[in-house]
Amino acid sequence: MTQFPCTSCGACCSSIEGIAFLEKYNQNGSCNKLKDNECTIYEERPLLCRIDEAYDQIFSAYMTRKDFYRQNAKACNELQEKLNISLEYRVYI
């Protein structure tokens, strides 16, 4: 099985403001479980943070895996641009 090609830039982890079910992790808009740009609860992280599992459990009923990956890559790259993250971290599908 293919996996989403996350580049571990930390953009999504540092942009959780307003996501209600991640509110317990919110620390000034960033996840309080992100330390030195690494997830300290990686194996137990919320489903939203698990792109492949979220697809299998929820989104597979609505779209193809490739379309889901494309939408996530687009959102990821737009967030990286907003945060001025280096081009080396862009996600390509």
PEWO-V650002 format. One record per helix or strand of 2 or more residues. SS is the DSSP state (helix for helix, strand for strand). FROM is the first residue (numbers start at 1). LEN is the number of residues. If there is no record, write none. Layout:
# PEWO-V650002
ss:SS from:FROM len:LEN
ss:SS from:FROM len:LEN
This chain:
# PEWO-V650002
ss:helix from:20 len:6
ss:strand from:26 len:2
ss:strand from:30 len:2
ss:strand from:34 len:2
ss:strand from:38 len:2
ss:helix from:42 len:3
ss:helix from:47 len:3
ss:helix from:51 len:7
ss:helix from:59 len:3
ss:helix from:65 len:18
ss:helix from:87 len:3
